[in-house]
Amino acid sequence: MSNFLPDKLRKQKCLSGKTAVITGASRGIGREIALTFAQAGANVVVAAKSIQDTPNLPGTIYSVAKEVEAYGVKALPCQVDVRDEVAVEKMTDKALQAFGSIDILIANSGALWWKNVVDTPMKRYDLVQDVNARGAFACVRAVLPHMIKQRSGHIITMSPPVELEHMEGKVGYLMSKYGMTILAMGLADEVREFNISSNALWPKTMIESFATMNFHLGERWMWRKASILADCVLMMVSEPGGHFSGHAVIDEVFMRERGVEDFSRYQCVPGKEPPPSWPASKLGTFKPPKNASVPPGVYSLNAASSNHSRL
């Protein structure tokens, strides 16, 4: 057996008998988490909007459900727009009818908009708020009564630690993402007595996804594979319920604290370690090679004394 902790957890089927709801699970990070949970024995509710492939956004709730079931567990594909609280509640009811419990919620659905305030139409502002902050709130609120009743559960919002430096160019987006983090932090104290854990998770580096590819957010060597977040989530939900709660986690930091030392398996380009992107005051800065191509607004590359880096 591998000494790599996430591999051990998968091998041990540490989530056997558990049910996980994952939003935004039709592709990218959500899909990777769904497959990792399936390998660890969990039944998965594949929740997302996509029921048909598009050229720029391949993958549907049905294709991921088939991939999940290939690991010998059950999957429930649910078309749901997290902006619609009625649809979220129906998804929750379907999950309970199919599996009898909801043990894990990963609030992963997200909308991206990195522009200055003056270049942010209210329609776009409303979108990121509705999908990110409001959508996560609706999903949490829908599953909570059952988790409280069963006196156990894990909730993770995919959102960053609150960092008040260098927010320019992403104000509307960060307002929505920080809302998710506040949800996770505040909820932790509300549900601690019920043995429910609530945390936020964010990557140290940019992650390879259709967002980074379609928005041209750097070059591939600057990204890590989505599997690092999936492995980190697996480790987080393997913690005893209620014991590790109320934290805004950076993936690599959390994993290192639990004995993971080698992160080379997550490099998109072997031998190329991606630069840290979050948060500036905690992780320091990155000075790229002279020939590196870094799009404006992705990183602010300054001397270490200035300590500027951006998501």
PEFEN-V786962 format. One record per residue. N is the residue number from 1. PHI is phi in radians with two decimals (999 if undefined). PSI is psi in degrees with one decimal (999 if undefined). Layout:
n:N phi:PHI psi:PSI
n:N phi:PHI psi:PSI
This chain:
n:1 phi:999 psi:140.2
n:2 phi:-1.09 psi:146.4
n:3 phi:-1.43 psi:-4.2
n:4 phi:-1.32 psi:121.0
n:5 phi:-0.97 psi:-49.0
n:6 phi:-1.02 psi:-35.7
n:7 phi:-1.10 psi:-40.8
n:8 phi:-1.08 psi:-43.3
n:9 phi:-1.11 psi:-39.7
n:10 phi:-1.12 psi:-46.5
n:11 phi:-1.07 psi:-37.0
n:12 phi:-1.38 psi:-4.7
n:13 phi:0.91 psi:52.5
n:14 phi:-1.14 psi:-16.7
n:15 phi:-1.87 psi:16.0
n:16 phi:-0.98 psi:129.4
n:17 phi:1.49 psi:-4.4
n:18 phi:-1.61 psi:155.7
n:19 phi:-2.09 psi:129.4
n:20 phi:-2.06 psi:132.3
n:21 phi:-1.76 psi:123.9
n:22 phi:-2.18 psi:117.2
n:23 phi:-1.52 psi:154.5
n:24 phi:1.11 psi:36.9
n:25 phi:-1.66 psi:7.1
n:26 phi:-1.43 psi:-9.8
n:27 phi:-2.90 psi:174.9
n:28 phi:1.00 psi:-134.6
n:29 phi:-1.09 psi:-43.4
n:30 phi:-1.06 psi:-44.1
n:31 phi:-1.06 psi:-44.2
n:32 phi:-1.08 psi:-40.5
n:33 phi:-1.14 psi:-42.0
n:34 phi:-1.03 psi:-45.0
n:35 phi:-1.22 psi:-37.0
n:36 phi:-1.14 psi:-43.3
n:37 phi:-1.10 psi:-39.5
n:38 phi:-1.09 psi:-42.6
n:39 phi:-1.08 psi:-30.2
n:40 phi:-1.53 psi:4.0
n:41 phi:1.76 psi:1.9
n:42 phi:-1.46 psi:146.5
n:43 phi:-1.38 psi:143.9
n:44 phi:-2.22 psi:129.7
n:45 phi:-1.59 psi:109.4
n:46 phi:-1.54 psi:97.3
n:47 phi:-1.86 psi:122.9
n:48 phi:-2.98 psi:173.6
n:49 phi:-1.48 psi:-28.0
n:50 phi:-1.33 psi:119.9
n:51 phi:-2.07 psi:1.6
n:52 phi:-2.56 psi:136.8
n:53 phi:-1.15 psi:149.3
n:54 phi:-2.25 psi:159.7
n:55 phi:-0.99 psi:-41.0
n:56 phi:-1.54 psi:-16.0
n:57 phi:-2.36 psi:73.0
n:58 phi:-1.26 psi:154.2
n:59 phi:1.89 psi:137.8
n:60 phi:-2.37 psi:172.0
n:61 phi:-1.11 psi:-29.5
n:62 phi:-1.34 psi:-40.7
n:63 phi:-1.16 psi:-39.7
n:64 phi:-1.23 psi:-37.1
n:65 phi:-1.03 psi:-40.9
n:66 phi:-1.12 psi:-40.2
n:67 phi:-1.13 psi:-40.2
n:68 phi:-1.09 psi:-47.2
n:69 phi:-1.17 psi:-20.9
n:70 phi:-1.11 psi:-18.1
n:71 phi:-1.60 psi:9.5
n:72 phi:1.49 psi:14.3
n:73 phi:-2.00 psi:179.1
n:74 phi:-1.76 psi:148.2
n:75 phi:-2.27 psi:146.5
n:76 phi:-2.19 psi:102.1
n:77 phi:-1.30 psi:127.2
n:78 phi:-2.26 psi:116.1
n:79 phi:-1.34 psi:120.0
n:80 phi:-2.62 psi:134.9
n:81 phi:-1.77 psi:114.8
n:82 phi:-1.12 psi:-11.6
n:83 phi:-1.31 psi:-14.8
n:84 phi:-1.82 psi:102.3
n:85 phi:-1.12 psi:-29.5
n:86 phi:-1.15 psi:-43.3
n:87 phi:-1.11 psi:-37.9
n:88 phi:-1.12 psi:-42.5
n:89 phi:-1.16 psi:-38.6
n:90 phi:-1.13 psi:-39.6
n:91 phi:-1.03 psi:-44.2
n:92 phi:-1.09 psi:-43.8
n:93 phi:-1.09 psi:-43.0
n:94 phi:-1.09 psi:-40.6
n:95 phi:-1.10 psi:-43.4
n:96 phi:-1.18 psi:-37.5
n:97 phi:-1.17 psi:-37.7
n:98 phi:-1.35 psi:-39.6
n:99 phi:-2.10 psi:-16.1
n:100 phi:1.49 psi:-11.2
n:101 phi:-2.74 psi:160.0
n:102 phi:-2.25 psi:112.0
n:103 phi:-1.76 psi:-23.6
n:104 phi:-2.45 psi:136.0
n:105 phi:-2.18 psi:124.1
n:106 phi:-1.94 psi:106.7
n:107 phi:-1.48 psi:89.0
n:108 phi:-1.89 psi:-17.6
n:109 phi:-0.98 psi:138.8
n:110 phi:-2.67 psi:152.4
n:111 phi:-2.13 psi:138.0
n:112 phi:-1.96 psi:134.5
n:113 phi:-2.74 psi:108.2
n:114 phi:-1.97 psi:88.4
n:115 phi:-2.51 psi:159.6
n:116 phi:-1.10 psi:161.0
n:117 phi:-0.98 psi:-44.8
n:118 phi:-1.14 psi:-22.2
n:119 phi:-1.79 psi:17.5
n:120 phi:-1.96 psi:100.5
n:121 phi:-1.09 psi:149.8
n:122 phi:-1.05 psi:-32.0
n:123 phi:-1.07 psi:-41.2
n:124 phi:-1.26 psi:-39.3
n:125 phi:-1.03 psi:-46.0
n:126 phi:-1.07 psi:-37.1
n:127 phi:-1.08 psi:-50.8
n:128 phi:-1.16 psi:-35.1
n:129 phi:-1.17 psi:-43.7
n:130 phi:-1.20 psi:-41.7
n:131 phi:-1.31 psi:-46.1
n:132 phi:-1.41 psi:-73.9
n:133 phi:-1.21 psi:-51.8
n:134 phi:-1.21 psi:-41.4
n:135 phi:-1.07 psi:-44.0
n:136 phi:-1.10 psi:-41.5
n:137 phi:-1.06 psi:-44.0
n:138 phi:-1.10 psi:-42.3
n:139 phi:-1.16 psi:-44.4
n:140 phi:-1.06 psi:-47.0
n:141 phi:-1.08 psi:-33.8
n:142 phi:-1.25 psi:-39.0
n:143 phi:-1.52 psi:-18.4
n:144 phi:-1.04 psi:-45.8
n:145 phi:-0.96 psi:-38.4
n:146 phi:-1.23 psi:-44.0
n:147 phi:-1.08 psi:-39.1
n:148 phi:-1.13 psi:-41.6
n:149 phi:-1.10 psi:-41.4
n:150 phi:-1.49 psi:-7.3
n:151 phi:1.02 psi:44.4
n:152 phi:-2.94 psi:157.4
n:153 phi:2.74 psi:159.5
n:154 phi:-2.26 psi:131.1
n:155 phi:-2.20 psi:129.6
n:156 phi:-2.28 psi:125.6
n:157 phi:-1.72 psi:136.7
n:158 phi:-1.53 psi:87.1
n:159 phi:-2.69 psi:157.3
n:160 phi:-1.58 psi:160.5
n:161 phi:-1.01 psi:146.1
n:162 phi:-1.25 psi:120.8
n:163 phi:-2.30 psi:115.2
n:164 phi:-1.64 psi:7.0
n:165 phi:-1.75 psi:147.5
n:166 phi:1.01 psi:49.0
n:167 phi:-1.60 psi:-7.1
n:168 phi:-1.03 psi:140.5
n:169 phi:1.54 psi:-5.9
n:170 phi:-2.50 psi:24.1
n:171 phi:-1.01 psi:-52.6
n:172 phi:-1.08 psi:-43.2
n:173 phi:-1.08 psi:-47.4
n:174 phi:-1.20 psi:-31.4
n:175 phi:-1.00 psi:-41.0
n:176 phi:-1.28 psi:-40.6
n:177 phi:-1.24 psi:-40.5
n:178 phi:-1.14 psi:-29.5
n:179 phi:-1.05 psi:-39.4
n:180 phi:-1.12 psi:-39.9
n:181 phi:-1.18 psi:-41.5
n:182 phi:-1.07 psi:-38.7
n:183 phi:-1.00 psi:-49.7
n:184 phi:-1.10 psi:-42.4
n:185 phi:-1.21 psi:-47.0
n:186 phi:-1.17 psi:-38.3
n:187 phi:-1.10 psi:-34.5
n:188 phi:-0.92 psi:-45.0
n:189 phi:-1.28 psi:-31.2
n:190 phi:-1.16 psi:-31.7
n:191 phi:-2.03 psi:7.0
n:192 phi:-1.01 psi:-38.8
n:193 phi:-1.16 psi:-15.9
n:194 phi:-1.73 psi:13.1
n:195 phi:1.14 psi:31.6
n:196 phi:-1.87 psi:130.7
n:197 phi:-1.70 psi:140.0
n:198 phi:-2.38 psi:119.6
n:199 phi:-2.48 psi:162.8
n:200 phi:-1.96 psi:150.1
n:201 phi:-2.37 psi:139.1
n:202 phi:-2.55 psi:147.5
n:203 phi:-1.40 psi:149.2
n:204 phi:-1.22 psi:-32.6
n:205 phi:-2.09 psi:171.9
n:206 phi:-1.12 psi:147.4
n:207 phi:-1.99 psi:138.0
n:208 phi:-1.14 psi:120.2
n:209 phi:-2.76 psi:174.5
n:210 phi:-1.19 psi:-23.0
n:211 phi:-1.18 psi:-50.5
n:212 phi:-1.16 psi:-33.6
n:213 phi:-1.30 psi:-49.1
n:214 phi:-1.25 psi:-27.8
n:215 phi:-1.66 psi:3.2
n:216 phi:0.97 psi:50.7
n:217 phi:-1.57 psi:73.7
n:218 phi:1.59 psi:-177.3
n:219 phi:-1.73 psi:162.4
n:220 phi:-1.06 psi:-33.1
n:221 phi:-1.15 psi:-16.5
n:222 phi:-1.45 psi:-3.6
n:223 phi:-1.96 psi:154.3
n:224 phi:-1.81 psi:160.5
n:225 phi:-1.22 psi:151.3
n:226 phi:-1.10 psi:-18.0
n:227 phi:-1.08 psi:-23.5
n:228 phi:-1.15 psi:-39.5
n:229 phi:-1.21 psi:-39.1
n:230 phi:-1.09 psi:-43.7
n:231 phi:-1.13 psi:-39.9
n:232 phi:-1.15 psi:-42.7
n:233 phi:-1.06 psi:-42.8
n:234 phi:-1.03 psi:-43.0
n:235 phi:-1.14 psi:-39.6
n:236 phi:-1.14 psi:-44.0
n:237 phi:-1.37 psi:-7.5
n:238 phi:-1.51 psi:-10.2
n:239 phi:-1.20 psi:148.4
n:240 phi:-0.98 psi:133.9
n:241 phi:-0.96 psi:131.3
n:242 phi:1.47 psi:-14.8
n:243 phi:-1.39 psi:-44.5
n:244 phi:-1.89 psi:103.4
n:245 phi:-2.68 psi:150.2
n:246 phi:1.43 psi:30.2
n:247 phi:-2.11 psi:143.8
n:248 phi:-1.76 psi:105.8
n:249 phi:-1.72 psi:139.1
n:250 phi:-1.74 psi:129.1
n:251 phi:-0.88 psi:-56.4
n:252 phi:-1.11 psi:-38.6
n:253 phi:-1.08 psi:-47.9
n:254 phi:-1.06 psi:-44.8
n:255 phi:-1.20 psi:-38.9
n:256 phi:-1.11 psi:-39.3
n:257 phi:-1.09 psi:-19.9
n:258 phi:-1.91 psi:19.7
n:259 phi:1.75 psi:-3.4
n:260 phi:-1.35 psi:127.3
n:261 phi:-2.05 psi:-33.4
n:262 phi:-1.77 psi:117.5
n:263 phi:-1.94 psi:12.0
n:264 phi:-1.15 psi:-26.7
n:265 phi:-1.13 psi:-17.1
n:266 phi:-1.65 psi:-2.7
n:267 phi:-1.20 psi:130.8
n:268 phi:-1.22 psi:-35.0
n:269 phi:-2.00 psi:110.0
n:270 phi:-0.91 psi:133.5
n:271 phi:1.51 psi:-6.9
n:272 phi:-1.93 psi:108.9
n:273 phi:-1.49 psi:120.8
n:274 phi:-1.16 psi:153.8
n:275 phi:-1.32 psi:150.4
n:276 phi:-1.19 psi:146.4
n:277 phi:-2.18 psi:-9.3
n:278 phi:-2.78 psi:142.4
n:279 phi:-1.60 psi:156.9
n:280 phi:-1.01 psi:-48.1
n:281 phi:-1.28 psi:-15.5
n:282 phi:-1.75 psi:-32.2
n:283 phi:-1.94 psi:-2.7
n:284 phi:1.40 psi:-159.7
n:285 phi:-2.18 psi:171.4
n:286 phi:-2.25 psi:129.4
n:287 phi:-1.96 psi:111.4
n:288 phi:-1.37 psi:164.1
n:289 phi:-1.01 psi:155.3
n:290 phi:-1.03 psi:-31.3
n:291 phi:-1.59 psi:2.1
n:292 phi:-1.21 psi:142.3
n:293 phi:-1.80 psi:113.4
n:294 phi:-2.13 psi:115.3
n:295 phi:-1.10 psi:144.1
n:296 phi:-1.00 psi:139.3
n:297 phi:1.58 psi:-7.8
n:298 phi:-1.60 psi:-52.0
n:299 phi:-2.27 psi:144.4
n:300 phi:-1.82 psi:108.7
n:301 phi:-1.72 psi:105.7
n:302 phi:-2.28 psi:171.2
n:303 phi:-1.09 psi:154.1
n:304 phi:-1.00 psi:-32.1
n:305 phi:-1.15 psi:-27.3
n:306 phi:-1.41 psi:-26.6
n:307 phi:0.93 psi:48.9
n:308 phi:-1.90 psi:122.8
n:309 phi:-2.62 psi:159.1
n:310 phi:-2.37 psi:159.0
n:311 phi:-1.07 psi:999
